[in-house]
């Protein structure tokens, strides 16, 4: 299995899993893992799929969260994060991505990522203008994982 095949399989995995697991380092230095909505999932977020069309090479991903959450404070203090996508369908397959998370303040991007149904998470305004709506963007720099009983690793550049 060559790197191009692995990259393609990883992108397909990223487009299908329901959740992505995000790891951030807390103030005490310990990692904390959380299950997050996978916004690259084309079935659940078809209106946002276009946002990723030009990001197959750099594996960019958006993550929505609450501004008031501990993870936002952790990421502000240390933007190095890990993301993990996995499936157990057919065979176990997982990819771990590492990189720096950035907090997006551009309202045009935040509105483009906003999805119907998120009003329940952001009840103050019920839309992308909610002060508790934070959008993260990650451009991973490394991928490491397990597929077809083999490990793999590759660098990702922008």
C-alpha positions in Angstrom: 0.0 0.0 0.0 1.6 3.3 -1.1 1.3 6.7 0.5 -1.2 8.0 -2.1 -3.5 5.0 -1.4 -3.2 5.6 2.3 -4.0 9.3 2.0 -7.0 8.6 -0.2 -8.3 6.0 2.4 -7.8 8.5 5.2 -9.7 11.2 3.4 -12.5 8.7 2.8 -12.6 7.7 6.4 -12.7 11.4 7.4 -15.7 11.9 5.2 -17.7 9.1 6.8 -17.1 8.9 10.5 -19.8 10.4 12.7 -17.4 11.7 15.3 -13.8 12.8 15.5 -12.0 12.5 18.8 -10.2 15.7 19.8 -7.3 15.7 22.3 -6.1 19.0 23.9 -3.6 19.5 26.7 -5.2 20.8 29.9 -3.6 23.3 32.2 -2.1 20.5 34.3 -0.3 19.1 31.2 -2.5 16.0 30.9 -4.3 15.3 27.6 -8.1 15.3 27.6 -10.1 13.5 24.8 -13.5 14.5 23.7 -15.9 13.2 21.0 -16.8 16.0 18.6 -19.1 16.3 15.6 -17.2 15.4 12.4 -18.0 18.3 10.1 -16.2 16.5 7.2 -18.9 13.9 7.2 -20.5 14.4 3.9 -23.8 12.6 4.8 -24.5 14.5 7.9 -23.2 17.9 6.7 -23.8 17.9 2.9 -24.2 21.7 2.8 -20.7 22.1 4.2 -19.0 19.6 1.9 -17.8 22.3 -0.5 -15.7 23.8 2.3 -13.4 20.8 2.0 -13.2 20.4 -1.7 -9.8 22.1 -2.0 -8.4 20.5 1.1 -7.6 17.0 0.2 -3.8 17.7 0.2 -3.8 19.5 3.6 -6.5 17.5 5.4 -8.0 20.7 6.9 -10.9 20.3 9.2 -13.3 22.6 11.1 -14.6 21.8 14.6 -17.4 23.7 16.3 -17.6 24.0 20.0 -18.7 26.3 22.8 -16.7 29.4 23.7 -17.4 28.7 27.3 -15.9 25.2 27.1 -12.8 24.2 28.9 -11.3 23.0 25.6 -11.3 26.5 24.2 -9.4 27.8 27.2 -6.9 24.9 26.8 -6.4 25.5 23.1 -5.9 29.2 23.7 -3.1 28.3 26.2 -1.7 25.6 24.0 -3.0 25.1 20.4 -1.3 21.7 19.8 -4.0 19.1 19.5 -4.7 15.6 18.2 -7.6 14.4 16.2 -8.5 10.7 15.8 -10.9 9.2 13.2 -11.6 5.5 13.3 -14.0 2.7 12.2 -14.4 -0.9 13.0 -16.5 -1.7 9.8 -15.0 -4.6 7.9 -11.6 -4.1 9.6 -10.2 -1.7 12.2 -8.9 1.5 10.6 -7.8 4.6 12.4 -5.8 7.7 11.7 -4.4 10.1 14.2 -3.7 13.7 13.0 -1.7 16.2 14.9 -1.4 20.0 14.4 -2.3 23.4 15.8 -5.9 24.5 16.2 -6.7 28.1 15.4 -9.8 30.0 16.6 -11.8 31.4 13.6 -13.3 34.8 14.1 -14.2 35.5 10.5 -18.0 35.7 10.6 -18.3 34.6 6.9 -16.5 31.3 7.7 -18.5 30.8 10.9 -21.7 31.3 9.0 -20.6 28.9 6.2 -19.8 26.2 8.7 -23.0 26.7 10.8 -25.4 23.8 10.4 -29.2 23.5 10.9 -30.0 22.0 14.3 -27.1 23.7 16.2 -29.5 26.1 17.8 -29.8 23.6 20.7 -26.1 24.1 21.4 -26.1 27.9 21.1 -29.5 29.1 22.5 -28.5 32.7 23.2 -29.1 33.7 19.6 -29.6 30.3 17.9 -27.3 31.2 15.0 -23.7 31.8 14.0 -23.7 35.1 15.9 -24.1 33.4 19.2 -21.2 34.5 21.5 -20.9 30.9 22.8 -20.2 29.6 19.2 -16.5 29.0 18.6 -15.1 27.6 15.4 -11.7 25.9 15.3 -9.7 25.2 12.2 -6.9 22.6 12.1 -4.3 22.1 9.4 -2.7 18.8 10.5 1.0 18.4 10.0 1.3 14.6 10.6 -0.8 11.5 10.1 -0.2 8.2 11.8 -2.4 5.2 11.9 -3.3 1.6 11.3 -4.9 0.1 8.2 -5.0 -3.5 6.8 -2.9 -4.8 9.7 -0.2 -2.3 8.9 0.9 1.0 10.5 1.5 4.1 8.4 2.8 7.6 8.9 3.1 10.6 6.6 3.7 14.3 6.8 1.1 16.8 5.7 1.9 20.2 4.3 -0.2 23.1 3.3 
